[in-house]
Amino acid sequence: MKLPSSAIKTPEVKAKEKWLGYLLGPAGALLLNAVLATYLNVYYTDVLNLTPLWGGLFLTIFPIVSKIIDAVTNVIMGQVIDRTKHKEGKARPWLFLSAFLVPITGILLFTVPNGSDFVKAIWVMISYNLFYSFAYTIFNMSHNLMVPLSTRDGKARGGLSVFNQITTIMMSGILVALVFPMVVMPMIGADKSKWITLMCILSILALPLTLLEYFFTKERVTEESAAAGEETKLPFFKQIKLLFSDKYMILMYVYFFIYTVGTTLKNLGLVYYCNYVLGTYNDGITQMLVSVIGGIPMGIGIFAVWPLAKKFGKRNVTMFGFVLYAIGSFICWIFPQNLVLVLIGQFIKNIGGLPCAYVFMALFADCLDHLEWKTDIRIDGAAMSIYNIIAVAMVGIMTGVFNFMLSSAGYIAPITANTTAEAATTLAQNGWTSQVALESLKPATDGVLTVAMQQPATVNWVITFAFVGLEVFTGIALVVILFFLKVEKNLPKEQAEIKARHGLAENTDGEAAGAGEADAVTTESSEPENGDTGTDDGDGEQS
């Protein structure tokens, strides 16, 4: 299959690649995913009103089953990437395909037809899996491998990792966390047609930007391995056995598992916490303030984290960060309705979360280097597939758990009405109480009122634990795990031995000789090509 060539031709990472390929290119798909992570469940509960469907079981079971499917497709995609040979790389060809699949399936997520609950349920299940188990899996797997496969130069790779993370933070920490709660959500309320219009725009935006990522990235490590003719056939289960034979890889996966559980439940609880515990429904202020406090440390982290990580070590800085993470979460948990103390706690917590946000993938790459030194085998796709399985499985499981907790506690979804009298009648018939007086509500531009209810105390407790309580415990657990993760200690020596083992002699500029390109696209049963990552020891990248 013939694909357009990369616009990046240099053997080393240049500014154009950083800004267009790693900062701007991923922005479209990451923005869409950030919006979905925060608001898709809100769309299901508040717009489609699926919380009571099948006695509350639908929104409990469907996400879990879907993520099982997603986990399987991640394994398959990891193997497909490992076995792909193309002059444009082994991951980038799939990035090109995802540029078209993500927008189409993103639109299908929200264009749920009006009809019976059964029709809605079927559409939701199919569209959800088309997006997450198919289109976004292809994007996410290939996108996440861009940094490890871009270069062996640890400093350059660290810089790309930071640029990549800046994009993620810009999307989730500025647009989704600030603009959406302050401007967008008050405008669209629970109006389905407005949700569809908005999400269609965001989905279409992902197309040109993902193509930008494709054109302005380059898999130098894959090219090196192809030029050296390094191919060792290894079945998938033997790859997995090797991954879990290394204590550092096991620790990284346990670390990521615990972190993802806490973060996922927090993300799910954010909107509900700001709408019902700390503020009022889509008030445009509360969530914005909470998110600003989260965004300020992330902005500071761009300049502070990587220098600190290079000086004190990625593990040490991350471990200390999680101490602050747990302290900040604890402050929020014991004062959940005090806005000032919650903002202070969120600031402390987000300062503590900075190292993890910016250096996790570099630390993960260190573990892959150690495994390569230990086994003399590189397992990029399989390692990333396990990483993605944890990510997607926990999203599904924790979404199901969160929805079950909401349903069991008696969550009451907002209603829409054309007049205050109509709203008052509905409230009286069901014995509900609105959050604010009906006469104080401002209708949308089309005159539709969105009326939120006062939630039972049990619902507010569930929401509070999800947003601020659980991360007290996950923060402490992560400190303990990181204490044993000492992969950086001998890594410079191990990486030098890997290069010597592969016969990668360095020239006087610190660049390894011998780059090349693979042939046309094929997929075959071979072990992942050697290549990916190193550490901050300053080894020159290979061309």
C-alpha positions, 0 to 999 in steps of 0.5 A, spaced: 500 500 500 502 506 497 502 512 503 504 519 502 511 520 505 513 523 511 515 531 511 521 529 516 527 528 512 533 529 518 536 524 522 535 528 528 529 531 531 528 538 529 523 544 531 518 543 526 517 535 528 516 537 535 511 543 534 507 540 528 508 532 529 508 532 537 504 538 539 499 540 534 498 534 530 495 530 536 491 535 538 484 534 534 484 526 536 486 528 543 481 534 544 475 529 542 478 524 547 478 529 552 471 531 551 469 524 551 472 522 557 469 528 561 462 528 558 460 522 554 457 519 561 454 525 562 451 525 555 448 518 557 445 519 564 443 527 563 441 527 555 439 520 553 437 518 560 439 511 560 441 511 568 434 507 569 435 503 563 434 495 565 434 497 572 440 501 572 444 495 569 445 497 562 450 503 564 453 498 569 454 492 564 455 495 557 462 499 559 465 493 562 463 488 556 465 494 551 472 494 554 473 487 554 472 487 547 477 494 547 482 490 550 482 484 545 483 489 540 488 492 543 492 486 543 491 485 536 493 492 534 499 491 538 501 485 534 499 488 527 503 494 529 509 489 530 508 485 524 507 491 519 513 493 515 513 499 510 517 504 508 513 509 512 514 505 519 510 500 523 506 505 527 505 511 522 501 507 516 496 506 522 496 513 524 494 515 517 488 510 517 486 513 524 485 520 521 479 518 517 476 513 522 476 517 528 471 522 525 466 518 522 466 513 529 466 520 533 460 522 530 456 516 530 457 516 538 452 522 539 447 521 533 443 516 537 436 515 533 430 517 537 426 511 539 425 505 544 430 504 549 432 498 546 434 501 539 438 506 543 441 501 547 443 497 541 446 504 537 450 506 544 453 499 544 455 499 537 457 506 536 461 506 542 465 499 540 466 502 533 470 508 536 473 505 542 475 498 540 476 500 533 478 507 531 481 510 537 485 503 538 488 504 532 490 512 533 492 511 540 496 505 539 500 508 533 500 515 537 503 512 543 509 509 539 511 515 536 515 518 541 519 511 543 520 510 535 522 517 534 529 516 536 534 513 541 537 520 543 534 520 550 534 528 551 530 528 544 525 523 546 524 526 553 523 533 549 518 530 545 514 526 551 514 533 554 511 536 547 506 531 547 504 532 554 503 539 553 498 537 548 494 533 552 494 538 558 492 543 553 486 539 551 484 537 557 486 542 562 484 548 558 479 547 553 475 541 556 476 543 563 475 551 562 472 553 556 467 547 556 464 548 563 464 556 563 461 557 556 459 551 552 455 546 557 451 552 559 449 553 552 447 546 550 444 544 557 441 537 556 439 539 549 441 533 544 441 537 538 446 541 540 450 536 543 450 532 536 452 539 533 458 540 537 461 533 537 460 533 529 465 539 529 470 536 534 470 529 530 471 533 524 477 537 526 481 531 528 481 529 521 486 534 518 490 535 525 491 527 525 494 527 518 499 533 520 501 528 526 502 523 520 506 527 515 511 531 521 513 524 524 518 519 523 520 512 525 528 513 526 528 507 530 524 502 526 528 504 520 535 503 523 532 496 525 530 495 518 537 497 515 540 492 520 535 486 518 534 485 525 528 480 525 526 475 530 520 471 530 517 470 537 509 468 538 505 473 542 504 469 548 512 468 549 512 476 548 508 477 554 512 471 558 518 476 557 514 482 559 512 479 566 519 476 567 522 482 569 520 486 575 520 493 573 515 492 567 511 488 572 512 494 577 510 499 571 504 495 570 501 495 577 503 502 578 499 504 571 493 500 573 493 503 580 494 510 577 488 509 572 483 507 577 484 513 581 484 518 575 478 515 571 474 515 577 476 522 578 475 524 571 468 521 571 466 524 578 469 531 576 462 534 572 458 531 578 462 533 583 462 541 581 454 540 579 452 537 585 456 537 591 461 544 590 456 548 586 450 548 582 448 545 575 452 548 569 453 554 573 459 556 569 464 558 575 465 552 579 468 547 574 472 553 571 475 554 578 477 547 580 480 546 573 484 553 573 487 550 579 489 544 576 491 548 570 496 552 573 501 547 576 501 543 569 503 550 566 509 550 571 510 543 570 512 545 562 519 548 565 520 545 572 519 537 571 524 535 566 530 539 569 528 536 576 527 529 573 534 529 570 537 532 576 534 527 581 531 522 577 524 520 574 522 515 579 524 520 585 521 526 583 515 522 581 515 519 588 515 525 592 510 528 587 505 522 589 506 524 597 503 531 595 498 528 591 495 524 597 495 530 601 492 535 597 486 529 595 485 528 603 484 536 604 479 536 599 476 530 602 475 532 609 472 539 606 468 537 600 463 543 600 468 548 602 470 552 595 477 555 598 479 549 601 478 544 595 481 549 591 488 549 595 487 541 596 487 541 588 493 546 587 497 541 592 494 535 589 496 537 581 503 540 583 504 533 586 501 530 579 506 533 575 512 528 574 507 523 573 504 527 567 510 529 564 515 523 565 511 517 565 512 515 558 520 516 559 520 512 565 516 506 561 521 507 556 527 506 561 523 499 563 523 497 556 531 498 555 532 494 561 528 489 558 531 489 552 538 489 555 536 483 559 533 479 554 536 482 547 529 482 545 525 489 543 517 488 545 514 495 543 507 493 540 506 487 546 508 492 551 504 498 549 498 493 548 498 491 555 499 498 557 493 500 553 489 494 555 490 497 562 488 504 560 481 502 556 479 496 561 479 500 567 475 506 564 470 501 562 470 497 569 470 504 573 465 507 568 460 501 570 462 501 577 461 509 578 454 508 574 452 502 579 454 507 585 450 513 582 444 508 580 444 505 587 445 511 591 439 514 587 441 519 582 436 523 579 438 526 572 436 533 570 430 534 566 428 539 560 422 543 560 419 549 555 416 553 561 417 553 569 410 551 570 411 545 566 417 543 570 414 545 576 408 539 574 414 534 573 417 536 580 411 535 583 409 528 580 415 525 582 417 528 589 423 532 586 426 538 589 430 543 584 437 545 585 435 552 585 428 556 584 425 555 578 424 562 577 431 563 577 433 559 571 435 562 565 432 558 559 437 557 553 437 561 546 431 556 544 427 557 550 428 550 553 429 550 561 434 545 564 432 543 571 437 539 575 435 536 582 437 536 589 441 529 590 440 525 596 446 525 601 448 518 598 449 520 591 453 526 594 457 521 598 459 517 592 460 523 587 465 526 593 469 519 594 470 518 586 472 525 585 477 526 591 477 520 596 479 514 592 486 518 590 488 519 597 489 511 597 492 511 590 497 516 592 499 512 598 500 506 594 504 509 588 509 512 593 510 504 595 510 502 588 515 507 586 520 506 592 522 499 589 522 501 581 530 502 581 530 501 573 534 508 572 540 506 577 544 502 571 541 504 565 546 508 562 551 502 562 545 497 560 544 502 554 551 502 552 551 494 552 545 494 548 548 498 542 555 494 543 551 488 542 547 490 536 553 493 533 551 500 532 557 504 532 557 511 533 560 516 529 564 523 532 557 526 532 554 521 537 549 519 531 549 511 530 551 509 522 546 506 518 539 508 517 535 505 512 527 504 510 523 497 510 519 495 504 512 495 502 507 494 507 506 487 509 504 484 516 508 477 518 509 473 524 515 476 527 518 479 533 517 487 534 523 490 531 528 493 535 528 500 537 525 505 542 528 509 547 533 510 552 534 514 558 537 521 559 544 519 558 545 523 552 547 518 547 546 520 540 540 518 536 541 513 530 540 515 523 
